[in-house]
């Protein structure tokens, strides 16, 4: 799970690095991770934010699952 980055006040998934393995779904303590085809409408802003986020100056985090 090296496609998850610490964006400060939340974690963000780099859509260019995500391989849809779904391992992060179970690891998320607040049930905020959904496959694109199951993304609730009220969370669409997160998809846009992830696509526009500048990942170039940071390393992905490592989740302990």
CHARMM-style PDB file with segment names, atoms N, HN, CA, C and O in Angstrom:
ATOM      1  N   UNK     1       0.836  -1.187   0.000  1.00  0.00      PROA
ATOM      2  CA  UNK     1       0.000   0.000   0.000  1.00  0.00      PROA
ATOM      3  C   UNK     1       0.875   1.243   0.000  1.00  0.00      PROA
ATOM      4  O   UNK     1       0.906   2.003   0.968  1.00  0.00      PROA
ATOM      5  N   UNK     2       1.561   1.426  -1.071  1.00  0.00      PROA
ATOM      6  HN  UNK     2       1.535   0.808  -1.857  1.00  0.00      PROA
ATOM      7  CA  UNK     2       2.450   2.561  -1.181  1.00  0.00      PROA
ATOM      8  C   UNK     2       1.883   3.638  -2.099  1.00  0.00      PROA
ATOM      9  O   UNK     2       2.644   4.411  -2.682  1.00  0.00      PROA
ATOM     10  N   UNK     3       0.595   3.699  -2.235  1.00  0.00      PROA
ATOM     11  HN  UNK     3      -0.023   3.071  -1.762  1.00  0.00      PROA
ATOM     12  CA  UNK     3      -0.033   4.745  -3.035  1.00  0.00      PROA
ATOM     13  C   UNK     3      -0.793   5.719  -2.138  1.00  0.00      PROA
ATOM     14  O   UNK     3      -1.474   6.616  -2.635  1.00  0.00      PROA
ATOM     15  N   UNK     4      -0.682   5.549  -0.822  1.00  0.00      PROA
ATOM     16  HN  UNK     4      -0.129   4.820  -0.418  1.00  0.00      PROA
ATOM     17  CA  UNK     4      -1.374   6.405   0.139  1.00  0.00      PROA
ATOM     18  C   UNK     4      -0.397   7.423   0.702  1.00  0.00      PROA
ATOM     19  O   UNK     4       0.678   7.069   1.187  1.00  0.00      PROA
ATOM     20  N   UNK     5      -0.780   8.687   0.632  1.00  0.00      PROA
ATOM     21  HN  UNK     5      -1.653   8.974   0.238  1.00  0.00      PROA
ATOM     22  CA  UNK     5       0.084   9.781   1.055  1.00  0.00      PROA
ATOM     23  C   UNK     5      -0.570  10.555   2.190  1.00  0.00      PROA
ATOM     24  O   UNK     5      -1.794  10.672   2.258  1.00  0.00      PROA
ATOM     25  N   UNK     6       0.258  11.078   3.072  1.00  0.00      PROA
ATOM     26  HN  UNK     6       1.252  10.983   3.017  1.00  0.00      PROA
ATOM     27  CA  UNK     6      -0.211  11.903   4.175  1.00  0.00      PROA
ATOM     28  C   UNK     6      -0.352  13.333   3.667  1.00  0.00      PROA
ATOM     29  O   UNK     6       0.650  13.990   3.386  1.00  0.00      PROA
ATOM     30  N   UNK     7      -1.575  13.815   3.547  1.00  0.00      PROA
ATOM     31  HN  UNK     7      -2.389  13.281   3.775  1.00  0.00      PROA
ATOM     32  CA  UNK     7      -1.843  15.167   3.043  1.00  0.00      PROA
ATOM     33  C   UNK     7      -2.029  16.160   4.182  1.00  0.00      PROA
ATOM     34  O   UNK     7      -2.561  17.251   3.975  1.00  0.00      PROA
ATOM     35  N   UNK     8      -1.598  15.792   5.371  1.00  0.00      PROA
ATOM     36  HN  UNK     8      -1.166  14.906   5.539  1.00  0.00      PROA
ATOM     37  CA  UNK     8      -1.700  16.691   6.513  1.00  0.00      PROA
ATOM     38  C   UNK     8      -2.899  16.379   7.378  1.00  0.00      PROA
ATOM     39  O   UNK     8      -2.770  15.704   8.399  1.00  0.00      PROA
ATOM     40  N   UNK     9      -4.060  16.860   6.984  1.00  0.00      PROA
ATOM     41  HN  UNK     9      -4.164  17.409   6.154  1.00  0.00      PROA
ATOM     42  CA  UNK     9      -5.269  16.639   7.776  1.00  0.00      PROA
ATOM     43  C   UNK     9      -6.010  15.362   7.396  1.00  0.00      PROA
ATOM     44  O   UNK     9      -7.018  15.019   8.012  1.00  0.00      PROA
ATOM     45  N   UNK    10      -5.509  14.655   6.377  1.00  0.00      PROA
ATOM     46  HN  UNK    10      -4.690  14.934   5.876  1.00  0.00      PROA
ATOM     47  CA  UNK    10      -6.116  13.394   5.939  1.00  0.00      PROA
ATOM     48  C   UNK    10      -5.104  12.648   5.069  1.00  0.00      PROA
ATOM     49  O   UNK    10      -4.058  13.190   4.710  1.00  0.00      PROA
ATOM     50  N   UNK    11      -5.425  11.427   4.745  1.00  0.00      PROA
ATOM     51  HN  UNK    11      -6.274  10.987   5.037  1.00  0.00      PROA
ATOM     52  CA  UNK    11      -4.594  10.648   3.836  1.00  0.00      PROA
ATOM     53  C   UNK    11      -5.261  10.658   2.471  1.00  0.00      PROA
ATOM     54  O   UNK    11      -6.481  10.784   2.366  1.00  0.00      PROA
ATOM     55  N   UNK    12      -4.445  10.524   1.419  1.00  0.00      PROA
ATOM     56  HN  UNK    12      -3.454  10.421   1.504  1.00  0.00      PROA
ATOM     57  CA  UNK    12      -4.963  10.617   0.065  1.00  0.00      PROA
ATOM     58  C   UNK    12      -4.336   9.515  -0.784  1.00  0.00      PROA
ATOM     59  O   UNK    12      -3.161   9.189  -0.614  1.00  0.00      PROA
ATOM     60  N   UNK    13      -5.109   8.948  -1.685  1.00  0.00      PROA
ATOM     61  HN  UNK    13      -6.064   9.212  -1.823  1.00  0.00      PROA
ATOM     62  CA  UNK    13      -4.646   7.855  -2.536  1.00  0.00      PROA
ATOM     63  C   UNK    13      -4.305   8.406  -3.912  1.00  0.00      PROA
ATOM     64  O   UNK    13      -5.124   9.064  -4.553  1.00  0.00      PROA
ATOM     65  N   UNK    14      -3.075   8.124  -4.358  1.00  0.00      PROA
ATOM     66  HN  UNK    14      -2.410   7.589  -3.837  1.00  0.00      PROA
ATOM     67  CA  UNK    14      -2.657   8.550  -5.685  1.00  0.00      PROA
ATOM     68  C   UNK    14      -3.298   7.614  -6.705  1.00  0.00      PROA
ATOM     69  O   UNK    14      -2.952   6.434  -6.755  1.00  0.00      PROA
ATOM     70  N   UNK    15      -4.227   8.118  -7.520  1.00  0.00      PROA
ATOM     71  HN  UNK    15      -4.508   9.076  -7.479  1.00  0.00      PROA
ATOM     72  CA  UNK    15      -4.928   7.250  -8.467  1.00  0.00      PROA
ATOM     73  C   UNK    15      -4.018   6.682  -9.555  1.00  0.00      PROA
ATOM     74  O   UNK    15      -4.353   5.669 -10.168  1.00  0.00      PROA
ATOM     75  N   UNK    16      -2.871   7.321  -9.804  1.00  0.00      PROA
ATOM     76  HN  UNK    16      -2.598   8.144  -9.306  1.00  0.00      PROA
ATOM     77  CA  UNK    16      -1.938   6.805 -10.808  1.00  0.00      PROA
ATOM     78  C   UNK    16      -1.120   5.636 -10.284  1.00  0.00      PROA
ATOM     79  O   UNK    16      -0.559   4.876 -11.073  1.00  0.00      PROA
ATOM     80  N   UNK    17      -1.041   5.479  -8.971  1.00  0.00      PROA
ATOM     81  HN  UNK    17      -1.496   6.096  -8.329  1.00  0.00      PROA
ATOM     82  CA  UNK    17      -0.265   4.401  -8.366  1.00  0.00      PROA
ATOM     83  C   UNK    17      -1.134   3.266  -7.820  1.00  0.00      PROA
ATOM     84  O   UNK    17      -0.651   2.151  -7.626  1.00  0.00      PROA
ATOM     85  N   UNK    18      -2.386   3.544  -7.578  1.00  0.00      PROA
ATOM     86  HN  UNK    18      -2.778   4.451  -7.735  1.00  0.00      PROA
ATOM     87  CA  UNK    18      -3.292   2.544  -7.007  1.00  0.00      PROA
ATOM     88  C   UNK    18      -3.519   1.406  -8.004  1.00  0.00      PROA
ATOM     89  O   UNK    18      -3.808   1.644  -9.176  1.00  0.00      PROA
ATOM     90  N   UNK    19      -3.385   0.176  -7.528  1.00  0.00      PROA
ATOM     91  HN  UNK    19      -3.150  -0.018  -6.576  1.00  0.00      PROA
ATOM     92  CA  UNK    19      -3.600  -0.986  -8.388  1.00  0.00      PROA
ATOM     93  C   UNK    19      -4.906  -1.708  -8.042  1.00  0.00      PROA
ATOM     94  O   UNK    19      -5.123  -2.843  -8.466  1.00  0.00      PROA
ATOM     95  N   UNK    20      -5.755  -1.061  -7.287  1.00  0.00      PROA
ATOM     96  HN  UNK    20      -5.579  -0.139  -6.942  1.00  0.00      PROA
ATOM     97  CA  UNK    20      -7.064  -1.612  -6.906  1.00  0.00      PROA
ATOM     98  C   UNK    20      -6.963  -2.967  -6.224  1.00  0.00      PROA
ATOM     99  O   UNK    20      -7.754  -3.869  -6.499  1.00  0.00      PROA
ATOM    100  N   UNK    21      -5.986  -3.108  -5.333  1.00  0.00      PROA
ATOM    101  HN  UNK    21      -5.344  -2.375  -5.109  1.00  0.00      PROA
ATOM    102  CA  UNK    21      -5.820  -4.376  -4.615  1.00  0.00      PROA
ATOM    103  C   UNK    21      -6.829  -4.514  -3.475  1.00  0.00      PROA
ATOM    104  O   UNK    21      -7.047  -5.623  -2.989  1.00  0.00      PROA
ATOM    105  N   UNK    22      -7.437  -3.438  -3.046  1.00  0.00      PROA
ATOM    106  HN  UNK    22      -7.259  -2.536  -3.441  1.00  0.00      PROA
ATOM    107  CA  UNK    22      -8.467  -3.348  -1.994  1.00  0.00      PROA
ATOM    108  C   UNK    22      -7.949  -3.614  -0.580  1.00  0.00      PROA
ATOM    109  O   UNK    22      -8.751  -3.688   0.351  1.00  0.00      PROA
ATOM    110  N   UNK    23      -6.649  -3.758  -0.390  1.00  0.00      PROA
ATOM    111  HN  UNK    23      -5.998  -3.698  -1.146  1.00  0.00      PROA
ATOM    112  CA  UNK    23      -6.116  -3.993   0.953  1.00  0.00      PROA
ATOM    113  C   UNK    23      -6.368  -2.805   1.877  1.00  0.00      PROA
ATOM    114  O   UNK    23      -6.519  -2.985   3.086  1.00  0.00      PROA
ATOM    115  N   UNK    24      -6.413  -1.616   1.335  1.00  0.00      PROA
ATOM    116  HN  UNK    24      -6.290  -1.469   0.354  1.00  0.00      PROA
ATOM    117  CA  UNK    24      -6.600  -0.427   2.165  1.00  0.00      PROA
ATOM    118  C   UNK    24      -8.048  -0.300   2.656  1.00  0.00      PROA
ATOM    119  O   UNK    24      -8.295   0.352   3.670  1.00  0.00      PROA
ATOM    120  N   UNK    25      -8.999  -0.908   1.956  1.00  0.00      PROA
ATOM    121  HN  UNK    25      -8.799  -1.437   1.132  1.00  0.00      PROA
ATOM    122  CA  UNK    25     -10.404  -0.826   2.369  1.00  0.00      PROA
ATOM    123  C   UNK    25     -10.584  -1.283   3.814  1.00  0.00      PROA
ATOM    124  O   UNK    25     -11.193  -0.583   4.624  1.00  0.00      PROA
ATOM    125  N   UNK    26     -10.057  -2.443   4.125  1.00  0.00      PROA
ATOM    126  HN  UNK    26      -9.562  -3.011   3.468  1.00  0.00      PROA
ATOM    127  CA  UNK    26     -10.213  -3.002   5.469  1.00  0.00      PROA
ATOM    128  C   UNK    26      -9.362  -2.266   6.495  1.00  0.00      PROA
ATOM    129  O   UNK    26      -9.699  -2.247   7.679  1.00  0.00      PROA
ATOM    130  N   UNK    27      -8.262  -1.662   6.055  1.00  0.00      PROA
ATOM    131  HN  UNK    27      -7.988  -1.678   5.094  1.00  0.00      PROA
ATOM    132  CA  UNK    27      -7.360  -0.973   6.977  1.00  0.00      PROA
ATOM    133  C   UNK    27      -7.864   0.412   7.374  1.00  0.00      PROA
ATOM    134  O   UNK    27      -7.414   0.961   8.380  1.00  0.00      PROA
ATOM    135  N   UNK    28      -8.772   0.976   6.619  1.00  0.00      PROA
ATOM    136  HN  UNK    28      -9.138   0.530   5.802  1.00  0.00      PROA
ATOM    137  CA  UNK    28      -9.261   2.326   6.896  1.00  0.00      PROA
ATOM    138  C   UNK    28     -10.175   2.315   8.120  1.00  0.00      PROA
ATOM    139  O   UNK    28     -11.217   1.661   8.107  1.00  0.00      PROA
ATOM    140  N   UNK    29      -9.791   3.036   9.180  1.00  0.00      PROA
ATOM    141  HN  UNK    29      -8.945   3.568   9.190  1.00  0.00      PROA
ATOM    142  CA  UNK    29     -10.577   3.004  10.417  1.00  0.00      PROA
ATOM    143  C   UNK    29     -11.892   3.794  10.350  1.00  0.00      PROA
ATOM    144  O   UNK    29     -12.733   3.661  11.239  1.00  0.00      PROA
ATOM    145  N   UNK    30     -12.074   4.603   9.319  1.00  0.00      PROA
ATOM    146  HN  UNK    30     -11.391   4.710   8.597  1.00  0.00      PROA
ATOM    147  CA  UNK    30     -13.299   5.415   9.232  1.00  0.00      PROA
ATOM    148  C   UNK    30     -14.138   5.074   8.008  1.00  0.00      PROA
ATOM    149  O   UNK    30     -15.032   5.839   7.645  1.00  0.00      PROA
ATOM    150  N   UNK    31     -13.871   3.953   7.372  1.00  0.00      PROA
ATOM    151  HN  UNK    31     -13.145   3.331   7.666  1.00  0.00      PROA
ATOM    152  CA  UNK    31     -14.649   3.480   6.221  1.00  0.00      PROA
ATOM    153  C   UNK    31     -14.770   4.549   5.134  1.00  0.00      PROA
ATOM    154  O   UNK    31     -15.858   4.802   4.616  1.00  0.00      PROA
ATOM    155  N   UNK    32     -13.637   5.173   4.795  1.00  0.00      PROA
ATOM    156  HN  UNK    32     -12.753   4.968   5.215  1.00  0.00      PROA
ATOM    157  CA  UNK    32     -13.642   6.258   3.814  1.00  0.00      PROA
ATOM    158  C   UNK    32     -13.078   5.850   2.457  1.00  0.00      PROA
ATOM    159  O   UNK    32     -12.994   6.681   1.553  1.00  0.00      PROA
ATOM    160  N   UNK    33     -12.693   4.595   2.300  1.00  0.00      PROA
ATOM    161  HN  UNK    33     -12.761   3.920   3.034  1.00  0.00      PROA
ATOM    162  CA  UNK    33     -12.112   4.151   1.036  1.00  0.00      PROA
ATOM    163  C   UNK    33     -13.128   3.292   0.300  1.00  0.00      PROA
ATOM    164  O   UNK    33     -13.677   2.332   0.841  1.00  0.00      PROA
ATOM    165  N   UNK    34     -13.359   3.668  -0.950  1.00  0.00      PROA
ATOM    166  HN  UNK    34     -12.913   4.447  -1.390  1.00  0.00      PROA
ATOM    167  CA  UNK    34     -14.329   2.969  -1.793  1.00  0.00      PROA
ATOM    168  C   UNK    34     -13.752   2.817  -3.194  1.00  0.00      PROA
ATOM    169  O   UNK    34     -13.044   3.707  -3.667  1.00  0.00      PROA
ATOM    170  N   UNK    35     -14.040   1.709  -3.865  1.00  0.00      PROA
ATOM    171  HN  UNK    35     -14.615   0.986  -3.482  1.00  0.00      PROA
ATOM    172  CA  UNK    35     -13.646   1.616  -5.277  1.00  0.00      PROA
ATOM    173  C   UNK    35     -14.364   2.719  -6.067  1.00  0.00      PROA
ATOM    174  O   UNK    35     -15.453   3.148  -5.685  1.00  0.00      PROA
ATOM    175  N   UNK    36     -13.759   3.170  -7.155  1.00  0.00      PROA
ATOM    176  HN  UNK    36     -12.875   2.821  -7.466  1.00  0.00      PROA
ATOM    177  CA  UNK    36     -14.361   4.250  -7.942  1.00  0.00      PROA
ATOM    178  C   UNK    36     -15.806   3.973  -8.329  1.00  0.00      PROA
ATOM    179  O   UNK    36     -16.635   4.883  -8.322  1.00  0.00      PROA
ATOM    180  N   UNK    37     -16.114   2.735  -8.662  1.00  0.00      PROA
ATOM    181  HN  UNK    37     -15.441   1.995  -8.667  1.00  0.00      PROA
ATOM    182  CA  UNK    37     -17.474   2.431  -9.097  1.00  0.00      PROA
ATOM    183  C   UNK    37     -18.482   2.408  -7.946  1.00  0.00      PROA
ATOM    184  O   UNK    37     -19.688   2.354  -8.186  1.00  0.00      PROA
ATOM    185  N   UNK    38     -18.002   2.448  -6.699  1.00  0.00      PROA
ATOM    186  HN  UNK    38     -17.022   2.492  -6.504  1.00  0.00      PROA
ATOM    187  CA  UNK    38     -18.890   2.460  -5.534  1.00  0.00      PROA
ATOM    188  C   UNK    38     -18.758   3.739  -4.717  1.00  0.00      PROA
ATOM    189  O   UNK    38     -19.233   3.801  -3.582  1.00  0.00      PROA
ATOM    190  N   UNK    39     -18.124   4.750  -5.276  1.00  0.00      PROA
ATOM    191  HN  UNK    39     -17.739   4.700  -6.197  1.00  0.00      PROA
ATOM    192  CA  UNK    39     -17.899   5.990  -4.555  1.00  0.00      PROA
ATOM    193  C   UNK    39     -19.210   6.734  -4.333  1.00  0.00      PROA
ATOM    194  O   UNK    39     -19.900   7.073  -5.294  1.00  0.00      PROA
ATOM    195  N   UNK    40     -19.560   6.990  -3.072  1.00  0.00      PROA
ATOM    196  HN  UNK    40     -18.999   6.714  -2.291  1.00  0.00      PROA
ATOM    197  CA  UNK    40     -20.785   7.737  -2.796  1.00  0.00      PROA
ATOM    198  C   UNK    40     -20.712   9.141  -3.411  1.00  0.00      PROA
ATOM    199  O   UNK    40     -19.643   9.751  -3.446  1.00  0.00      PROA
ATOM    200  N   UNK    41     -21.823   9.634  -3.883  1.00  0.00      PROA
ATOM    201  HN  UNK    41     -22.691   9.138  -3.854  1.00  0.00      PROA
ATOM    202  CA  UNK    41     -21.859  10.934  -4.556  1.00  0.00      PROA
ATOM    203  C   UNK    41     -21.281  12.040  -3.683  1.00  0.00      PROA
ATOM    204  O   UNK    41     -20.603  12.936  -4.187  1.00  0.00      PROA
ATOM    205  N   UNK    42     -21.542  11.987  -2.378  1.00  0.00      PROA
ATOM    206  HN  UNK    42     -22.093  11.260  -1.969  1.00  0.00      PROA
ATOM    207  CA  UNK    42     -21.046  13.038  -1.486  1.00  0.00      PROA
ATOM    208  C   UNK    42     -19.519  13.001  -1.307  1.00  0.00      PROA
ATOM    209  O   UNK    42     -18.948  13.891  -0.678  1.00  0.00      PROA
ATOM    210  N   UNK    43     -18.859  11.969  -1.861  1.00  0.00      PROA
ATOM    211  HN  UNK    43     -19.323  11.246  -2.372  1.00  0.00      PROA
ATOM    212  CA  UNK    43     -17.403  11.872  -1.761  1.00  0.00      PROA
ATOM    213  C   UNK    43     -16.708  12.124  -3.100  1.00  0.00      PROA
ATOM    214  O   UNK    43     -15.491  11.965  -3.193  1.00  0.00      PROA
ATOM    215  N   UNK    44     -17.440  12.507  -4.116  1.00  0.00      PROA
ATOM    216  HN  UNK    44     -18.429  12.636  -4.040  1.00  0.00      PROA
ATOM    217  CA  UNK    44     -16.850  12.770  -5.431  1.00  0.00      PROA
ATOM    218  C   UNK    44     -15.747  13.828  -5.354  1.00  0.00      PROA
ATOM    219  O   UNK    44     -14.777  13.767  -6.108  1.00  0.00      PROA
ATOM    220  N   UNK    45     -15.892  14.799  -4.444  1.00  0.00      PROA
ATOM    221  HN  UNK    45     -16.681  14.848  -3.831  1.00  0.00      PROA
ATOM    222  CA  UNK    45     -14.871  15.840  -4.299  1.00  0.00      PROA
ATOM    223  C   UNK    45     -13.512  15.247  -3.930  1.00  0.00      PROA
ATOM    224  O   UNK    45     -12.474  15.794  -4.302  1.00  0.00      PROA
ATOM    225  N   UNK    46     -13.517  14.143  -3.207  1.00  0.00      PROA
ATOM    226  HN  UNK    46     -14.360  13.699  -2.904  1.00  0.00      PROA
ATOM    227  CA  UNK    46     -12.268  13.486  -2.819  1.00  0.00      PROA
ATOM    228  C   UNK    46     -11.547  12.910  -4.033  1.00  0.00      PROA
ATOM    229  O   UNK    46     -10.318  12.942  -4.107  1.00  0.00      PROA
ATOM    230  N   UNK    47     -12.300  12.396  -4.964  1.00  0.00      PROA
ATOM    231  HN  UNK    47     -13.298  12.370  -4.905  1.00  0.00      PROA
ATOM    232  CA  UNK    47     -11.720  11.839  -6.190  1.00  0.00      PROA
ATOM    233  C   UNK    47     -11.024  12.938  -6.990  1.00  0.00      PROA
ATOM    234  O   UNK    47      -9.919  12.742  -7.497  1.00  0.00      PROA
ATOM    235  N   UNK    48     -11.671  14.086  -7.097  1.00  0.00      PROA
ATOM    236  HN  UNK    48     -12.568  14.246  -6.684  1.00  0.00      PROA
ATOM    237  CA  UNK    48     -11.095  15.226  -7.806  1.00  0.00      PROA
ATOM    238  C   UNK    48      -9.855  15.731  -7.080  1.00  0.00      PROA
ATOM    239  O   UNK    48      -8.837  16.022  -7.708  1.00  0.00      PROA
ATOM    240  N   UNK    49      -9.941  15.835  -5.761  1.00  0.00      PROA
ATOM    241  HN  UNK    49     -10.768  15.599  -5.250  1.00  0.00      PROA
ATOM    242  CA  UNK    49      -8.809  16.307  -4.959  1.00  0.00      PROA
ATOM    243  C   UNK    49      -7.607  15.380  -5.125  1.00  0.00      PROA
ATOM    244  O   UNK    49      -6.478  15.852  -5.259  1.00  0.00      PROA
ATOM    245  N   UNK    50      -7.834  14.086  -5.117  1.00  0.00      PROA
ATOM    246  HN  UNK    50      -8.751  13.703  -5.008  1.00  0.00      PROA
ATOM    247  CA  UNK    50      -6.747  13.114  -5.279  1.00  0.00      PROA
ATOM    248  C   UNK    50      -6.103  13.235  -6.656  1.00  0.00      PROA
ATOM    249  O   UNK    50      -4.884  13.115  -6.780  1.00  0.00      PROA
ATOM    250  N   UNK    51      -6.899  13.468  -7.681  1.00  0.00      PROA
ATOM    251  HN  UNK    51      -7.890  13.566  -7.580  1.00  0.00      PROA
ATOM    252  CA  UNK    51      -6.372  13.591  -9.043  1.00  0.00      PROA
ATOM    253  C   UNK    51      -5.558  14.865  -9.221  1.00  0.00      PROA
ATOM    254  O   UNK    51      -4.627  14.895 -10.025  1.00  0.00      PROA
ATOM    255  N   UNK    52      -5.894  15.910  -8.486  1.00  0.00      PROA
ATOM    256  HN  UNK    52      -6.651  15.886  -7.832  1.00  0.00      PROA
ATOM    257  CA  UNK    52      -5.219  17.202  -8.633  1.00  0.00      PROA
ATOM    258  C   UNK    52      -4.097  17.426  -7.619  1.00  0.00      PROA
ATOM    259  O   UNK    52      -3.365  18.409  -7.726  1.00  0.00      PROA
ATOM    260  N   UNK    53      -3.953  16.547  -6.654  1.00  0.00      PROA
ATOM    261  HN  UNK    53      -4.548  15.749  -6.568  1.00  0.00      PROA
ATOM    262  CA  UNK    53      -2.956  16.693  -5.589  1.00  0.00      PROA
ATOM    263  C   UNK    53      -1.538  16.589  -6.156  1.00  0.00      PROA
ATOM    264  O   UNK    53      -1.297  15.797  -7.068  1.00  0.00      PROA
ATOM    265  N   UNK    54      -0.599  17.380  -5.626  1.00  0.00      PROA
ATOM    266  HN  UNK    54      -0.795  18.023  -4.886  1.00  0.00      PROA
ATOM    267  CA  UNK    54       0.800  17.349  -6.056  1.00  0.00      PROA
ATOM    268  C   UNK    54       1.575  16.342  -5.198  1.00  0.00      PROA
ATOM    269  O   UNK    54       1.929  16.627  -4.055  1.00  0.00      PROA
ATOM    270  N   UNK    55       1.830  15.175  -5.762  1.00  0.00      PROA
ATOM    271  HN  UNK    55       1.542  14.943  -6.692  1.00  0.00      PROA
ATOM    272  CA  UNK    55       2.526  14.102  -5.058  1.00  0.00      PROA
ATOM    273  C   UNK    55       4.038  14.178  -5.237  1.00  0.00      PROA
ATOM    274  O   UNK    55       4.764  13.382  -4.641  1.00  0.00      PROA
ATOM    275  N   UNK    56       4.524  15.107  -6.038  1.00  0.00      PROA
ATOM    276  HN  UNK    56       3.934  15.753  -6.522  1.00  0.00      PROA
ATOM    277  CA  UNK    56       5.921  15.117  -6.459  1.00  0.00      PROA
ATOM    278  C   UNK    56       6.926  15.351  -5.338  1.00  0.00      PROA
ATOM    279  O   UNK    56       8.079  14.942  -5.473  1.00  0.00      PROA
ATOM    280  N   UNK    57       6.543  15.988  -4.246  1.00  0.00      PROA
ATOM    281  HN  UNK    57       5.607  16.321  -4.136  1.00  0.00      PROA
ATOM    282  CA  UNK    57       7.509  16.305  -3.195  1.00  0.00      PROA
ATOM    283  C   UNK    57       7.361  15.438  -1.952  1.00  0.00      PROA
ATOM    284  O   UNK    57       7.861  15.802  -0.888  1.00  0.00      PROA
ATOM    285  N   UNK    58       6.693  14.315  -2.063  1.00  0.00      PROA
ATOM    286  HN  UNK    58       6.286  14.019  -2.928  1.00  0.00      PROA
ATOM    287  CA  UNK    58       6.524  13.475  -0.883  1.00  0.00      PROA
ATOM    288  C   UNK    58       6.632  12.000  -1.241  1.00  0.00      PROA
ATOM    289  O   UNK    58       6.437  11.594  -2.387  1.00  0.00      PROA
ATOM    290  N   UNK    59       6.944  11.226  -0.234  1.00  0.00      PROA
ATOM    291  HN  UNK    59       7.102  11.555   0.697  1.00  0.00      PROA
ATOM    292  CA  UNK    59       7.016   9.784  -0.368  1.00  0.00      PROA
ATOM    293  C   UNK    59       5.707   9.190   0.127  1.00  0.00      PROA
ATOM    294  O   UNK    59       5.079   9.744   1.030  1.00  0.00      PROA
ATOM    295  N   UNK    60       5.286   8.067  -0.452  1.00  0.00      PROA
ATOM    296  HN  UNK    60       5.796   7.617  -1.185  1.00  0.00      PROA
ATOM    297  CA  UNK    60       4.074   7.433   0.061  1.00  0.00      PROA
ATOM    298  C   UNK    60       4.288   6.934   1.474  1.00  0.00      PROA
ATOM    299  O   UNK    60       5.409   6.611   1.866  1.00  0.00      PROA
ATOM    300  N   UNK    61       3.206   6.873   2.238  1.00  0.00      PROA
ATOM    301  HN  UNK    61       2.296   7.135   1.920  1.00  0.00      PROA
ATOM    302  CA  UNK    61       3.269   6.362   3.600  1.00  0.00      PROA
ATOM    303  C   UNK    61       3.199   4.852   3.599  1.00  0.00      PROA
ATOM    304  O   UNK    61       3.034   4.224   2.554  1.00  0.00      PROA
ATOM    305  N   UNK    62       3.324   4.286   4.763  1.00  0.00      PROA
ATOM    306  HN  UNK    62       3.459   4.797   5.612  1.00  0.00      PROA
ATOM    307  CA  UNK    62       3.211   2.829   4.890  1.00  0.00      PROA
ATOM    308  C   UNK    62       2.200   2.545   5.978  1.00  0.00      PROA
ATOM    309  O   UNK    62       2.382   2.955   7.125  1.00  0.00      PROA
ATOM    310  N   UNK    63       1.142   1.849   5.627  1.00  0.00      PROA
ATOM    311  HN  UNK    63       0.995   1.516   4.696  1.00  0.00      PROA
ATOM    312  CA  UNK    63       0.128   1.488   6.605  1.00  0.00      PROA
ATOM    313  C   UNK    63       0.471   0.143   7.211  1.00  0.00      PROA
ATOM    314  O   UNK    63       0.978  -0.745   6.525  1.00  0.00      PROA
ATOM    315  N   UNK    64       0.202  -0.004   8.462  1.00  0.00      PROA
ATOM    316  HN  UNK    64      -0.209   0.717   9.019  1.00  0.00      PROA
ATOM    317  CA  UNK    64       0.418  -1.283   9.126  1.00  0.00      PROA
ATOM    318  C   UNK    64      -0.874  -2.070   9.104  1.00  0.00      PROA
ATOM    319  O   UNK    64      -1.779  -1.810   9.897  1.00  0.00      PROA
ATOM    320  N   UNK    65      -0.965  -3.031   8.198  1.00  0.00      PROA
ATOM    321  HN  UNK    65      -0.230  -3.241   7.554  1.00  0.00      PROA
ATOM    322  CA  UNK    65      -2.174  -3.865   8.104  1.00  0.00      PROA
ATOM    323  C   UNK    65      -1.817  -5.305   8.339  1.00  0.00      PROA
ATOM    324  OT1 UNK    65      -2.691  -6.171   8.303  1.00  0.00      PROA
TER     325      UNK     65
END
